[in-house]
Amino acid sequence: MLVACGSDEPERPPTQVRYEQRLEHLTTHPYDFTCGDERHVNRYGKRTYFALADDAQIPGLNRLRSAHSIFYAVTEVCKGKPDAYRPAREAVAGVRKGVYRAALGSEEIVP
């Protein structure tokens, strides 16, 4: 839609947030990560998963294994969920309970 100069219609804000802005936001607010972020722009994930691992500090798991486990948990939690769903809290809780654990150094994922 075009709007001519002097139009009474307000200017609409852009509907798409720039990649860098969203990445920065998710790095500092990782619990805002959505299933849509995972499915459509999975480039956000790595920094977000490490931010979640740093925040969660899951006993018995180092940072790398925590991040991989959270990644696995998010992919499982997002199955069948809408793009707007925020899976981080559920995923971290599942990793804490041992429901989702990534076994590093092998292809095995331990449910």
MOPAC internal coordinates of N, CA, C and O (Angstrom, degrees):
PM7 1SCF
backbone

  N    0.0000 0     0.00 0     0.00 0    0    0    0
  C    1.4388 1     0.00 0     0.00 0    1    0    0
  C    1.5244 1   108.02 1     0.00 0    2    1    0
  O    1.2310 1   120.68 1   -46.28 1    3    2    1
  N    1.3184 1   116.30 1   133.72 1    3    2    1
  C    1.4496 1   121.44 1   177.68 1    5    3    2
  C    1.5166 1   109.74 1   -99.52 1    6    5    3
  O    1.2310 1   120.85 1   -37.30 1    7    6    5
  N    1.3030 1   115.98 1   142.70 1    7    6    5
  C    1.4622 1   121.30 1   177.61 1    9    7    6
  C    1.5200 1   107.06 1  -122.50 1   10    9    7
  O    1.2310 1   121.10 1   -56.74 1   11   10    9
  N    1.3019 1   115.50 1   123.26 1   11   10    9
  C    1.4637 1   119.99 1  -178.58 1   13   11   10
  C    1.5197 1   110.41 1   -80.19 1   14   13   11
  O    1.2310 1   120.98 1   -19.94 1   15   14   13
  N    1.3351 1   115.74 1   160.06 1   15   14   13
  C    1.4566 1   120.47 1   176.62 1   17   15   14
  C    1.5205 1   109.44 1   -58.38 1   18   17   15
  O    1.2310 1   120.40 1   -39.62 1   19   18   17
  N    1.2991 1   116.83 1   140.38 1   19   18   17
  C    1.4429 1   120.80 1   177.91 1   21   19   18
  C    1.5177 1   113.39 1    82.78 1   22   21   19
  O    1.2310 1   120.16 1  -175.06 1   23   22   21
  N    1.3178 1   117.30 1     4.94 1   23   22   21
  C    1.4591 1   120.99 1  -179.96 1   25   23   22
  C    1.5190 1   110.20 1   -68.92 1   26   25   23
  O    1.2310 1   121.15 1   -31.37 1   27   26   25
  N    1.3092 1   115.41 1   148.63 1   27   26   25
  C    1.4609 1   120.66 1   177.74 1   29   27   26
  C    1.5279 1   112.71 1   -80.35 1   30   29   27
  O    1.2310 1   120.31 1   169.37 1   31   30   29
  N    1.3364 1   117.02 1   -10.63 1   31   30   29
  C    1.4484 1   120.17 1  -178.48 1   33   31   30
  C    1.5301 1   109.67 1   -75.71 1   34   33   31
  O    1.2310 1   120.21 1   -48.03 1   35   34   33
  N    1.3434 1   117.20 1   131.97 1   35   34   33
  C    1.4677 1   118.98 1   178.58 1   37   35   34
  C    1.5242 1   110.85 1   -69.71 1   38   37   35
  O    1.2310 1   121.28 1   -29.16 1   39   38   37
  N    1.3074 1   115.15 1   150.84 1   39   38   37
  C    1.4557 1   120.36 1   177.28 1   41   39   38
  C    1.5155 1   108.70 1   -70.47 1   42   41   39
  O    1.2310 1   120.25 1   -47.86 1   43   42   41
  N    1.3224 1   117.13 1   132.14 1   43   42   41
  C    1.4616 1   121.32 1  -178.85 1   45   43   42
  C    1.5262 1   109.76 1   -86.19 1   46   45   43
  O    1.2310 1   120.79 1   -41.06 1   47   46   45
  N    1.3279 1   116.09 1   138.94 1   47   46   45
  C    1.4655 1   118.36 1   177.00 1   49   47   46
  C    1.5199 1   110.05 1   -70.32 1   50   49   47
  O    1.2310 1   120.04 1   -24.33 1   51   50   49
  N    1.3166 1   117.52 1   155.67 1   51   50   49
  C    1.4707 1   119.63 1   178.27 1   53   51   50
  C    1.5249 1   109.90 1   -61.54 1   54   53   51
  O    1.2310 1   120.60 1   -39.41 1   55   54   53
  N    1.3206 1   116.45 1   140.59 1   55   54   53
  C    1.4603 1   120.14 1  -177.84 1   57   55   54
  C    1.5223 1   112.39 1   -86.39 1   58   57   55
  O    1.2310 1   120.02 1   165.66 1   59   58   57
  N    1.2987 1   117.56 1   -14.34 1   59   58   57
  C    1.4554 1   120.38 1  -178.14 1   61   59   58
  C    1.5321 1   109.98 1  -113.89 1   62   61   59
  O    1.2310 1   121.03 1   -55.68 1   63   62   61
  N    1.3021 1   115.63 1   124.32 1   63   62   61
  C    1.4564 1   120.71 1   178.64 1   65   63   62
  C    1.5221 1   108.03 1   -78.78 1   66   65   63
  O    1.2310 1   121.03 1   -41.92 1   67   66   65
  N    1.2957 1   115.64 1   138.08 1   67   66   65
  C    1.4664 1   119.06 1   179.10 1   69   67   66
  C    1.5207 1   110.78 1   -62.22 1   70   69   67
  O    1.2310 1   120.90 1   -33.63 1   71   70   69
  N    1.3169 1   115.89 1   146.37 1   71   70   69
  C    1.4587 1   122.90 1  -177.61 1   73   71   70
  C    1.5267 1   112.15 1   -53.18 1   74   73   71
  O    1.2310 1   119.96 1   131.87 1   75   74   73
  N    1.3211 1   117.68 1   -48.13 1   75   74   73
  C    1.4627 1   120.82 1  -176.44 1   77   75   74
  C    1.5225 1   111.69 1   -62.91 1   78   77   75
  O    1.2310 1   120.54 1   140.01 1   79   78   77
  N    1.3213 1   116.58 1   -39.99 1   79   78   77
  C    1.4665 1   120.47 1   178.90 1   81   79   78
  C    1.5243 1   110.86 1   -64.67 1   82   81   79
  O    1.2310 1   120.44 1   136.01 1   83   82   81
  N    1.3268 1   116.76 1   -43.99 1   83   82   81
  C    1.4648 1   120.32 1  -179.58 1   85   83   82
  C    1.5319 1   110.18 1   -65.83 1   86   85   83
  O    1.2310 1   120.28 1   137.97 1   87   86   85
  N    1.3141 1   117.07 1   -42.03 1   87   86   85
  C    1.4599 1   120.77 1   179.03 1   89   87   86
  C    1.5176 1   110.75 1   -61.64 1   90   89   87
  O    1.2310 1   120.09 1   135.07 1   91   90   89
  N    1.3114 1   117.43 1   -44.93 1   91   90   89
  C    1.4623 1   121.20 1   178.52 1   93   91   90
  C    1.5282 1   110.49 1   -62.73 1   94   93   91
  O    1.2310 1   120.45 1   137.31 1   95   94   93
  N    1.3132 1   116.74 1   -42.69 1   95   94   93
  C    1.4653 1   120.64 1   178.75 1   97   95   94
  C    1.5318 1   110.74 1   -61.40 1   98   97   95
  O    1.2310 1   120.22 1   134.07 1   99   98   97
  N    1.3306 1   117.19 1   -45.93 1   99   98   97
  C    1.4628 1   120.22 1  -178.31 1  101   99   98
  C    1.5253 1   112.45 1   -68.74 1  102  101   99
  O    1.2310 1   120.25 1   151.17 1  103  102  101
  N    1.3127 1   117.14 1   -28.83 1  103  102  101
  C    1.4545 1   120.34 1   177.44 1  105  103  102
  C    1.5256 1   110.68 1   -67.05 1  106  105  103
  O    1.2310 1   120.63 1   143.32 1  107  106  105
  N    1.3177 1   116.41 1   -36.68 1  107  106  105
  C    1.4626 1   120.06 1  -179.34 1  109  107  106
  C    1.5296 1   113.11 1   -95.31 1  110  109  107
  O    1.2310 1   120.11 1   162.58 1  111  110  109
  N    1.3283 1   117.39 1   -17.42 1  111  110  109
  C    1.4704 1   122.81 1   178.75 1  113  111  110
  C    1.5313 1   108.96 1  -133.08 1  114  113  111
  O    1.2310 1   119.35 1  -115.14 1  115  114  113
  N    1.3322 1   118.85 1    64.86 1  115  114  113
  C    1.4658 1   120.68 1  -171.56 1  117  115  114
  C    1.5281 1   114.50 1   -64.26 1  118  117  115
  O    1.2310 1   119.91 1   158.85 1  119  118  117
  N    1.3190 1   117.79 1   -21.15 1  119  118  117
  C    1.4616 1   119.20 1   179.95 1  121  119  118
  C    1.5308 1   112.05 1   -75.23 1  122  121  119
  O    1.2310 1   119.80 1   174.37 1  123  122  121
  N    1.3380 1   117.99 1    -5.63 1  123  122  121
  C    1.4583 1   122.20 1   174.16 1  125  123  122
  C    1.5342 1   111.93 1   -85.63 1  126  125  123
  O    1.2310 1   120.41 1   176.08 1  127  126  125
  N    1.3122 1   116.82 1    -3.92 1  127  126  125
  C    1.4662 1   122.79 1   178.19 1  129  127  126
  C    1.5262 1   109.27 1   -57.21 1  130  129  127
  O    1.2310 1   120.39 1   -45.80 1  131  130  129
  N    1.3291 1   116.86 1   134.20 1  131  130  129
  C    1.4644 1   120.84 1  -178.70 1  133  131  130
  C    1.5223 1   111.29 1  -115.09 1  134  133  131
  O    1.2310 1   121.38 1   -15.21 1  135  134  133
  N    1.3256 1   114.96 1   164.79 1  135  134  133
  C    1.4653 1   119.41 1   174.92 1  137  135  134
  C    1.5240 1   110.33 1   -62.30 1  138  137  135
  O    1.2310 1   120.23 1   148.04 1  139  138  137
  N    1.3222 1   117.17 1   -31.96 1  139  138  137
  C    1.4645 1   120.72 1   176.21 1  141  139  138
  C    1.5189 1   112.09 1   -64.71 1  142  141  139
  O    1.2310 1   120.46 1   142.60 1  143  142  141
  N    1.3347 1   116.73 1   -37.40 1  143  142  141
  C    1.4657 1   120.22 1   175.52 1  145  143  142
  C    1.5227 1   109.28 1   -60.57 1  146  145  143
  O    1.2310 1   120.53 1   137.43 1  147  146  145
  N    1.3074 1   116.59 1   -42.57 1  147  146  145
  C    1.4689 1   121.33 1  -178.73 1  149  147  146
  C    1.5210 1   111.48 1   -67.86 1  150  149  147
  O    1.2310 1   120.46 1   134.85 1  151  150  149
  N    1.3090 1   116.73 1   -45.15 1  151  150  149
  C    1.4696 1   120.89 1  -174.74 1  153  151  150
  C    1.5191 1   113.71 1   -75.50 1  154  153  151
  O    1.2310 1   119.98 1   140.21 1  155  154  153
  N    1.3114 1   117.64 1   -39.79 1  155  154  153
  C    1.4559 1   120.51 1  -169.76 1  157  155  154
  C    1.5237 1   114.42 1  -103.99 1  158  157  155
  O    1.2310 1   120.02 1   151.77 1  159  158  157
  N    1.3001 1   117.56 1   -28.23 1  159  158  157
  C    1.4594 1   120.50 1  -179.96 1  161  159  158
  C    1.5197 1   107.44 1  -136.39 1  162  161  159
  O    1.2310 1   120.86 1  -115.87 1  163  162  161
  N    1.3169 1   115.96 1    64.13 1  163  162  161
  C    1.4593 1   119.16 1  -173.34 1  165  163  162
  C    1.5236 1   113.58 1   -65.89 1  166  165  163
  O    1.2310 1   120.17 1   179.06 1  167  166  165
  N    1.3194 1   117.28 1    -0.94 1  167  166  165
  C    1.4729 1   120.12 1   174.39 1  169  167  166
  C    1.5223 1   111.40 1   -66.19 1  170  169  167
  O    1.2310 1   119.94 1   159.89 1  171  170  169
  N    1.3413 1   117.73 1   -20.11 1  171  170  169
  C    1.4625 1   120.83 1   178.42 1  173  171  170
  C    1.5144 1   111.51 1   -71.47 1  174  173  171
  O    1.2310 1   120.58 1   152.81 1  175  174  173
  N    1.2951 1   116.50 1   -27.19 1  175  174  173
  C    1.4457 1   121.62 1  -168.65 1  177  175  174
  C    1.5028 1   117.24 1   -56.63 1  178  177  175
  O    1.2310 1   119.53 1   127.74 1  179  178  177
  N    1.3082 1   118.51 1   -52.26 1  179  178  177
  C    1.4618 1   120.63 1  -171.34 1  181  179  178
  C    1.5235 1   112.76 1   -53.62 1  182  181  179
  O    1.2310 1   120.28 1   126.71 1  183  182  181
  N    1.3153 1   117.06 1   -53.29 1  183  182  181
  C    1.4733 1   119.14 1   179.79 1  185  183  182
  C    1.5164 1   111.33 1   -64.61 1  186  185  183
  O    1.2310 1   120.56 1   143.56 1  187  186  185
  N    1.3290 1   116.54 1   -36.44 1  187  186  185
  C    1.4641 1   120.57 1   179.97 1  189  187  186
  C    1.5163 1   110.85 1   -67.05 1  190  189  187
  O    1.2310 1   119.96 1   137.25 1  191  190  189
  N    1.3296 1   117.69 1   -42.75 1  191  190  189
  C    1.4655 1   120.32 1  -179.65 1  193  191  190
  C    1.5285 1   111.40 1   -64.06 1  194  193  191
  O    1.2310 1   120.24 1   141.79 1  195  194  193
  N    1.3158 1   117.14 1   -38.21 1  195  194  193
  C    1.4637 1   119.12 1   177.18 1  197  195  194
  C    1.5222 1   111.10 1   -70.29 1  198  197  195
  O    1.2310 1   120.08 1   144.01 1  199  198  197
  N    1.3271 1   117.45 1   -35.99 1  199  198  197
  C    1.4725 1   120.11 1   175.86 1  201  199  198
  C    1.5251 1   110.32 1   -63.55 1  202  201  199
  O    1.2310 1   120.28 1   139.29 1  203  202  201
  N    1.3254 1   117.07 1   -40.71 1  203  202  201
  C    1.4661 1   120.63 1   177.12 1  205  203  202
  C    1.5257 1   110.78 1   -65.69 1  206  205  203
  O    1.2310 1   120.34 1   137.43 1  207  206  205
  N    1.3230 1   116.95 1   -42.57 1  207  206  205
  C    1.4678 1   120.60 1   179.09 1  209  207  206
  C    1.5261 1   110.69 1   -62.58 1  210  209  207
  O    1.2310 1   120.17 1   139.22 1  211  210  209
  N    1.3186 1   117.28 1   -40.78 1  211  210  209
  C    1.4639 1   120.98 1   178.50 1  213  211  210
  C    1.5253 1   110.88 1   -64.10 1  214  213  211
  O    1.2310 1   120.62 1   139.94 1  215  214  213
  N    1.3262 1   116.42 1   -40.06 1  215  214  213
  C    1.4577 1   120.61 1   179.98 1  217  215  214
  C    1.5339 1   111.27 1   -70.77 1  218  217  215
  O    1.2310 1   120.53 1   136.29 1  219  218  217
  N    1.3103 1   116.59 1   -43.71 1  219  218  217
  C    1.4715 1   121.00 1  -174.12 1  221  219  218
  C    1.5271 1   113.01 1   -72.24 1  222  221  219
  O    1.2310 1   119.96 1   145.14 1  223  222  221
  N    1.3269 1   117.68 1   -34.86 1  223  222  221
  C    1.4692 1   122.43 1  -177.16 1  225  223  222
  C    1.5280 1   110.85 1    40.95 1  226  225  223
  O    1.2310 1   120.80 1  -112.91 1  227  226  225
  N    1.3163 1   116.08 1    67.09 1  227  226  225
  C    1.4545 1   122.98 1  -174.76 1  229  227  226
  C    1.5221 1   109.83 1   -75.92 1  230  229  227
  O    1.2310 1   120.52 1   -58.94 1  231  230  229
  N    1.3337 1   116.60 1   121.06 1  231  230  229
  C    1.4693 1   120.16 1  -179.47 1  233  231  230
  C    1.5308 1   111.81 1   -57.81 1  234  233  231
  O    1.2310 1   121.19 1   -43.23 1  235  234  233
  N    1.3198 1   115.32 1   136.77 1  235  234  233
  C    1.4527 1   121.08 1   177.76 1  237  235  234
  C    1.5161 1   114.55 1    86.20 1  238  237  235
  O    1.2310 1   119.94 1   174.56 1  239  238  237
  N    1.3200 1   117.73 1    -5.44 1  239  238  237
  C    1.4607 1   120.85 1   178.99 1  241  239  238
  C    1.5265 1   109.45 1  -123.47 1  242  241  239
  O    1.2310 1   121.27 1   -46.13 1  243  242  241
  N    1.3262 1   115.18 1   133.87 1  243  242  241
  C    1.4608 1   117.54 1   174.06 1  245  243  242
  C    1.5277 1   108.98 1   -77.67 1  246  245  243
  O    1.2310 1   120.70 1    -4.92 1  247  246  245
  N    1.2995 1   116.27 1   175.08 1  247  246  245
  C    1.4672 1   121.92 1  -175.57 1  249  247  246
  C    1.5267 1   112.00 1   -58.60 1  250  249  247
  O    1.2310 1   120.32 1   135.64 1  251  250  249
  N    1.3241 1   116.99 1   -44.36 1  251  250  249
  C    1.4588 1   121.18 1  -178.01 1  253  251  250
  C    1.5305 1   111.19 1   -65.00 1  254  253  251
  O    1.2310 1   120.41 1   131.95 1  255  254  253
  N    1.3076 1   116.81 1   -48.05 1  255  254  253
  C    1.4708 1   119.61 1  -179.45 1  257  255  254
  C    1.5280 1   110.87 1   -66.80 1  258  257  255
  O    1.2310 1   119.99 1   144.35 1  259  258  257
  N    1.3211 1   117.63 1   -35.65 1  259  258  257
  C    1.4652 1   120.57 1   176.21 1  261  259  258
  C    1.5254 1   110.76 1   -62.23 1  262  261  259
  O    1.2310 1   120.55 1   133.11 1  263  262  261
  N    1.3337 1   116.55 1   -46.89 1  263  262  261
  C    1.4668 1   120.29 1  -179.29 1  265  263  262
  C    1.5259 1   111.26 1   -62.57 1  266  265  263
  O    1.2310 1   120.15 1   136.88 1  267  266  265
  N    1.3400 1   117.31 1   -43.12 1  267  266  265
  C    1.4644 1   120.53 1   178.35 1  269  267  266
  C    1.5293 1   111.21 1   -65.32 1  270  269  267
  O    1.2310 1   120.58 1   140.77 1  271  270  269
  N    1.3058 1   116.49 1   -39.23 1  271  270  269
  C    1.4643 1   120.52 1   178.44 1  273  271  270
  C    1.5247 1   110.92 1   -66.03 1  274  273  271
  O    1.2310 1   120.25 1   139.94 1  275  274  273
  N    1.3196 1   117.13 1   -40.06 1  275  274  273
  C    1.4670 1   121.19 1   178.25 1  277  275  274
  C    1.5259 1   109.77 1   -65.93 1  278  277  275
  O    1.2310 1   120.08 1   139.62 1  279  278  277
  N    1.3299 1   117.45 1   -40.38 1  279  278  277
  C    1.4629 1   121.17 1   175.55 1  281  279  278
  C    1.5232 1   109.84 1   -56.69 1  282  281  279
  O    1.2310 1   120.39 1   129.62 1  283  282  281
  N    1.3250 1   116.86 1   -50.38 1  283  282  281
  C    1.4599 1   121.34 1   179.63 1  285  283  282
  C    1.5259 1   110.36 1   -59.32 1  286  285  283
  O    1.2310 1   120.53 1   135.00 1  287  286  285
  N    1.3185 1   116.59 1   -45.00 1  287  286  285
  C    1.4591 1   120.98 1  -179.37 1  289  287  286
  C    1.5261 1   111.43 1   -61.83 1  290  289  287
  O    1.2310 1   120.20 1   136.18 1  291  290  289
  N    1.3299 1   117.22 1   -43.82 1  291  290  289
  C    1.4601 1   120.57 1  -179.99 1  293  291  290
  C    1.5265 1   110.55 1   -61.16 1  294  293  291
  O    1.2310 1   120.03 1   135.65 1  295  294  293
  N    1.3245 1   117.56 1   -44.35 1  295  294  293
  C    1.4654 1   119.43 1  -179.59 1  297  295  294
  C    1.5231 1   110.91 1   -62.58 1  298  297  295
  O    1.2310 1   120.01 1   143.52 1  299  298  297
  N    1.3107 1   117.58 1   -36.48 1  299  298  297
  C    1.4652 1   121.07 1   178.02 1  301  299  298
  C    1.5262 1   111.48 1   -72.79 1  302  301  299
  O    1.2310 1   119.95 1   135.11 1  303  302  301
  N    1.3166 1   117.69 1   -44.89 1  303  302  301
  C    1.4625 1   122.20 1  -178.41 1  305  303  302
  C    1.5311 1   110.49 1   -63.81 1  306  305  303
  O    1.2310 1   119.94 1   144.70 1  307  306  305
  N    1.3199 1   117.72 1   -35.30 1  307  306  305
  C    1.4657 1   121.11 1  -176.66 1  309  307  306
  C    1.5292 1   113.88 1   -75.54 1  310  309  307
  O    1.2310 1   119.84 1   166.40 1  311  310  309
  N    1.3143 1   117.90 1   -13.60 1  311  310  309
  C    1.4672 1   119.64 1   179.63 1  313  311  310
  C    1.5253 1   109.58 1   -60.41 1  314  313  311
  O    1.2310 1   121.44 1   -59.42 1  315  314  313
  N    1.3314 1   114.86 1   120.58 1  315  314  313
  C    1.4558 1   120.78 1   178.50 1  317  315  314
  C    1.5214 1   115.29 1    80.78 1  318  317  315
  O    1.2310 1   120.23 1  -178.56 1  319  318  317
  N    1.3246 1   117.16 1     1.44 1  319  318  317
  C    1.4698 1   121.08 1  -179.49 1  321  319  318
  C    1.5335 1   109.49 1   -97.22 1  322  321  319
  O    1.2310 1   120.15 1   -27.01 1  323  322  321
  N    1.3354 1   117.32 1   152.99 1  323  322  321
  C    1.4683 1   119.73 1   177.44 1  325  323  322
  C    1.5268 1   111.57 1   -70.85 1  326  325  323
  O    1.2310 1   120.97 1   -18.33 1  327  326  325
  N    1.3175 1   115.75 1   161.67 1  327  326  325
  C    1.4656 1   121.42 1  -179.41 1  329  327  326
  C    1.5239 1   112.46 1   -57.31 1  330  329  327
  O    1.2310 1   119.34 1   148.07 1  331  330  329
  N    1.3172 1   118.86 1   -31.93 1  331  330  329
  C    1.4665 1   121.92 1  -176.61 1  333  331  330
  C    1.5340 1   113.40 1   -78.07 1  334  333  331
  O    1.2310 1   119.91 1   169.89 1  335  334  333
  N    1.3187 1   117.77 1   -10.11 1  335  334  333
  C    1.4677 1   120.57 1  -177.30 1  337  335  334
  C    1.5326 1   110.42 1   -65.81 1  338  337  335
  O    1.2310 1   120.42 1   -43.36 1  339  338  337
  N    1.3173 1   116.80 1   136.64 1  339  338  337
  C    1.4693 1   122.35 1   179.07 1  341  339  338
  C    1.5311 1   108.61 1  -101.74 1  342  341  339
  O    1.2310 1   120.11 1   -75.91 1  343  342  341
  N    1.3242 1   117.39 1   104.09 1  343  342  341
  C    1.4627 1   121.28 1  -172.25 1  345  343  342
  C    1.5289 1   115.86 1   -88.11 1  346  345  343
  O    1.2310 1   119.33 1   172.76 1  347  346  345
  N    1.3122 1   118.87 1    -7.24 1  347  346  345
  C    1.4654 1   121.27 1  -168.33 1  349  347  346
  C    1.5273 1   113.45 1   -59.44 1  350  349  347
  O    1.2310 1   119.69 1   131.51 1  351  350  349
  N    1.3098 1   118.20 1   -48.49 1  351  350  349
  C    1.4783 1   119.91 1  -177.55 1  353  351  350
  C    1.5164 1   111.21 1   -63.46 1  354  353  351
  O    1.2310 1   120.53 1   136.35 1  355  354  353
  N    1.3346 1   116.59 1   -43.65 1  355  354  353
  C    1.4641 1   120.68 1   178.65 1  357  355  354
  C    1.5287 1   110.60 1   -64.96 1  358  357  355
  O    1.2310 1   120.31 1   139.05 1  359  358  357
  N    1.3211 1   117.02 1   -40.95 1  359  358  357
  C    1.4634 1   121.32 1  -179.73 1  361  359  358
  C    1.5275 1   111.00 1   -64.90 1  362  361  359
  O    1.2310 1   120.20 1   132.78 1  363  362  361
  N    1.3315 1   117.22 1   -47.22 1  363  362  361
  C    1.4699 1   120.71 1   179.71 1  365  363  362
  C    1.5231 1   109.93 1   -62.73 1  366  365  363
  O    1.2310 1   119.89 1   138.94 1  367  366  365
  N    1.3299 1   117.81 1   -41.06 1  367  366  365
  C    1.4691 1   121.00 1   178.27 1  369  367  366
  C    1.5260 1   110.60 1   -62.03 1  370  369  367
  O    1.2310 1   120.35 1   140.27 1  371  370  369
  N    1.3220 1   116.93 1   -39.73 1  371  370  369
  C    1.4630 1   120.84 1   177.75 1  373  371  370
  C    1.5111 1   112.56 1   -65.43 1  374  373  371
  O    1.2310 1   120.14 1   142.06 1  375  374  373
  N    1.3200 1   117.34 1   -37.94 1  375  374  373
  C    1.4724 1   120.76 1   177.08 1  377  375  374
  C    1.5233 1   109.37 1   -67.94 1  378  377  375
  O    1.2310 1   120.21 1   136.72 1  379  378  377
  N    1.3242 1   117.20 1   -43.28 1  379  378  377
  C    1.4732 1   120.70 1   178.20 1  381  379  378
  C    1.5273 1   111.85 1   -57.25 1  382  381  379
  O    1.2310 1   120.79 1   139.73 1  383  382  381
  N    1.3279 1   116.10 1   -40.27 1  383  382  381
  C    1.4730 1   121.54 1  -178.43 1  385  383  382
  C    1.5266 1   112.42 1   -79.10 1  386  385  383
  O    1.2310 1   120.20 1   171.56 1  387  386  385
  N    1.3305 1   117.22 1    -8.44 1  387  386  385
  C    1.4604 1   120.41 1  -179.37 1  389  387  386
  C    1.5204 1   113.67 1    86.20 1  390  389  387
  O    1.2310 1   120.04 1  -171.26 1  391  390  389
  N    1.3273 1   117.54 1     8.74 1  391  390  389
  C    1.4632 1   121.32 1   178.72 1  393  391  390
  C    1.5207 1   109.87 1   -68.78 1  394  393  391
  O    1.2310 1   120.48 1   140.71 1  395  394  393
  N    1.3200 1   116.68 1   -39.29 1  395  394  393
  C    1.4646 1   122.27 1  -179.89 1  397  395  394
  C    1.5230 1   108.63 1  -121.40 1  398  397  395
  O    1.2310 1   120.76 1   -60.47 1  399  398  397
  N    1.3108 1   116.15 1   119.53 1  399  398  397
  C    1.4638 1   120.58 1   176.32 1  401  399  398
  C    1.5132 1   109.20 1  -143.35 1  402  401  399
  O    1.2310 1   120.42 1   -52.42 1  403  402  401
  N    1.2988 1   116.81 1   127.58 1  403  402  401
  C    1.4553 1   121.95 1   176.37 1  405  403  402
  C    1.5274 1   108.14 1   -90.11 1  406  405  403
  O    1.2310 1   120.72 1   -48.27 1  407  406  405
  N    1.3126 1   116.22 1   131.73 1  407  406  405
  C    1.4575 1   121.45 1   176.04 1  409  407  406
  C    1.5209 1   107.29 1   -96.55 1  410  409  407
  O    1.2310 1   120.27 1   -74.20 1  411  410  409
  N    1.3125 1   117.09 1   105.80 1  411  410  409
  C    1.4642 1   120.78 1  -178.45 1  413  411  410
  C    1.5152 1   110.47 1   -73.88 1  414  413  411
  O    1.2310 1   121.05 1   -29.97 1  415  414  413
  N    1.3229 1   115.59 1   150.03 1  415  414  413
  C    1.4562 1   120.96 1   178.94 1  417  415  414
  C    1.5180 1   112.35 1    87.87 1  418  417  415
  O    1.2310 1   120.39 1  -177.88 1  419  418  417
  N    1.3206 1   116.85 1     2.12 1  419  418  417
  C    1.4547 1   120.79 1   175.70 1  421  419  418
  C    1.5083 1   107.99 1  -148.85 1  422  421  419
  O    1.2310 1   120.35 1    -7.23 1  423  422  421
  N    1.2916 1   116.93 1   172.77 1  423  422  421
  C    1.4593 1   121.22 1   178.25 1  425  423  422
  C    1.5135 1   110.82 1   -85.08 1  426  425  423
  O    1.2310 1   120.25 1   176.16 1  427  426  425
  N    1.3095 1   117.12 1    -3.84 1  427  426  425
  C    1.4631 1   121.29 1  -174.81 1  429  427  426
  C    1.5172 1   111.55 1   -73.97 1  430  429  427
  O    1.2310 1   121.01 1   -45.10 1  431  430  429
  N    1.3175 1   115.67 1   134.90 1  431  430  429
  C    1.4501 1   123.16 1   170.12 1  433  431  430
  C    1.5097 1   105.51 1  -116.14 1  434  433  431
  O    1.2310 1   120.51 1   -55.71 1  435  434  433
  N    1.3152 1   116.63 1   124.29 1  435  434  433
  C    1.4521 1   120.80 1  -175.13 1  437  435  434
  C    1.5299 1   108.89 1   -95.72 1  438  437  435
  O    1.2310 1   120.14 1   -68.58 1  439  438  437
  N    1.3546 1   117.33 1   111.42 1  439  438  437
  C    1.4559 1   118.79 1   177.78 1  441  439  438
  C    1.5252 1   111.94 1   -78.98 1  442  441  439
  O    1.2310 1   120.10 1   180.00 1  443  442  441

